[in-house]
Each structure stands twice: as C-alpha cells, then as structure tokens.
Amino acid sequence: MIVKTSIINYTYLYFFFASLGIFLYALVIIMGGQDGMVGFTLFNRYIYLDRFQLSILFKVAYLVLALGYYFADRLKLNLNKKATLLHTYITIGAVLLNAAVIFINSYFIENFSFAYRVNEAISLWCCSIALLAQPVFLWNIFQAVSKKAT
C-alpha cells in the first residue's frame, strides 16, 4: 500500500531545514572573514547591519515559522492548504533564490564591487518578498484557531 504525503504534512521541516541552511551560511560568513555591513533605507533612515547578525535574525525568523507550523500540526489545526503552500513556496523560494544568486555571483562574476551590489539588491528584494508573505501565515494560523474554537 502506497501512502501519499504532501508538503502540508511536513511544512515545519522545510522551514527548519531552511533555518539550518541560513545558520550554516552565517557560520561560513563568520569563519571565512567575509563579514561586512549591509545597508538599507527604512523610513528615510539609512541602516547598517552586520551580515552575520542579519543572517542570524533570518535564521530565528525561519525557526519561529517552523515552530508555528509544528505546533499547528501537533494541535491538529485545520490550516488552509492553499495558503500554506503559497506561504511555503514564497518564503522558502526567497531563501533559495537568494542563495543561488549569491553562489552564482561569487563564482562567476569577476568584478567584486558589481557582484556585491547585485547580491545586496537581490537580497533586499528576496527579504522584502519573504516579509510580504508573512501575513498569509498569520491569517492561516488565526483562521485555523478560530475554526477549532467554534
């Protein structure tokens, strides 16, 4: 007998492994001496963050999402499957796209300053896309909790 499983059953594992991957990337940054400042504009203020600190911040954020899906699974909450898939694909896809761009730029682009600017721009876009997908997660959890309460 073949049992079909879907991405919905193991969503928390995808976020856990993404968190682990981000942590390994942060270790490579700190061990390789590639730690630098990342700058971005927020509310007309230019903010600089350490690449290592920013990586750890995203690692914790993905770990929180993994725990959210884990507890939703253990509490047998009826999550919306389409919302879960949308949130998972967008959020994990942003990390994978960011990793692919950084890998390609670091090995195939000779001009370091150009590669760094491209990495920074793509990372900012991927982070923005991942952040914009988080209301889907919150809505999904809240609608599941409200269905279970009634």
FENCORBEL-V618407 format. One record per residue. PHI is phi in whole degrees, 0 to 359 (999 if undefined). Layout:
phi
PHI
PHI
This chain:
phi
999
262
257
273
243
237
298
298
291
235
302
297
290
299
290
295
290
295
298
296
297
295
296
297
298
297
295
297
299
287
285
277
69
264
290
215
266
246
246
206
261
222
53
61
236
270
245
249
231
292
299
296
296
294
295
294
300
289
299
294
297
290
292
297
296
298
294
299
290
296
292
296
291
290
275
56
285
272
286
291
294
293
293
296
297
300
297
295
296
291
288
287
298
297
293
295
296
298
296
296
294
297
297
297
294
288
254
242
254
284
282
296
293
293
298
296
294
294
301
296
293
295
298
296
294
295
296
296
297
296
292
290
275
290
299
296
298
298
298
297
294
294
291
291
293
292
293
290
288
271
